[in-house]
């Protein structure tokens, strides 16, 4: 309500609320009716929907939603934030798909003005029972925009035709047990959440927050499944607040259902739903199966698909993620009792196949390796590890291993991050692995970041995100998220090795760098660019599109550029910023900021 800035507007909004509540009984408060009758301008709008079920209004007929108007519908008319009056349907077509909206306005708009028409059914998403009938009666919110064409001497206002778009998506959910896809799930309680990791872009504070942009719990009566069929629910998902619209791809969806004494969870990265559209999704929910790492007795433990790891592990067990597995972390602490160069030679966790790691919402997880030259989380060459969720993960690499990615002498595969709050550091000041990427003098695959909050710092000569000292990595693509990345600093031995914040390390190379979304603050170290080449290094082309929110790149001391070439670089591809080929960029202040539209 912050946009209502004066008493008159507040009074009008209060009138709207009264009117919307009164719609339950299809009547208007008498005082509002009297106010309408005093208005002086007559407005008519053709509202033709052509039977499109994505438009206003949602009727319920023959067990399906249909686009119909009724004589009891009420439409509110606004010019920007100024309320002008009400419209009611008349001359409704036989199929209910079209009508003429008519009503009286207190103040006449001008020719060419754009007006917003709003339909608001009683808002009660949190009381949904999983049926289409409920959605039709309680979750129908729609908007249309029309242009004023004429205002006659008889005080008659005519406009362009109106096409209403519903302000929610409607999803048919079919729920199955992931462990047994032939088994349907009919939960009695359902929690629906969409969460995004946010922080103030102006402060770039390292303390992000998890914001629930959609969050409600439902009680589902058994009669719902008698009507819909076992395991079938219909959900109306209200539109994400406008300020988070551009962050849909960074959102994590959670659906948590209770079936008897069992809890089933479903996690999906990104929010693919658009207002006014219908979707069908098959939810393969995982039964929450906790595995306490403190109880392990075998030398090697292969995590099972759908399992949730929890607890503290200090003994040198080898935890494996194998091909096709999805494993969750819930307050895991893999923390060797005294970091040492022991004979176990284990990473903290190893990904030996294409696998997904979910950071459970609200969890705090910590992982270190059991050997000095290993990564905290190692990804096998040719494989892809995907990390998602909204929980926290603190990872510290070994002396020459990355926090996430490669170990010294062991190449690594691809790394994809869809969400989570991730702090990726080296273990000591002499560690030469990347924060996220390669171990010292090894090859790393592609790195893709779609969302989440990431703070990554490389060791001496290594990138915060990218290639390690003397190593290489594939392409780096950033589509969204909040990123703070720093290259390696001078080691305790006094040798200065410069790594980029995002890109290549000292005497290293990386592929193309594409940044097309998100907020980021990146810093190179001695001789290295913030984004691009480390000292005596190379990188492919660097492209930063106008879809980013903020890029602030700091060059290391002695480095000639903030984005692009490093000191004594071997080669650097083209640098393109906002569609313009700029070449390497710098500034006397030592940093370069690109913030399109701000």
Order of alpha helices (4+ residues) and beta strands (2+ residues): alpha-alpha-beta-beta-beta-beta-beta-beta-beta-alpha-beta-beta-beta-beta-beta-beta-beta-alpha-beta-beta-beta-beta-beta-beta-beta-beta-beta-beta-beta-beta-beta-beta-beta-beta-beta-beta-beta-beta-beta-beta-beta-beta-beta-beta-beta-beta-beta-beta-beta-beta-beta-beta-beta-beta-beta-beta-beta
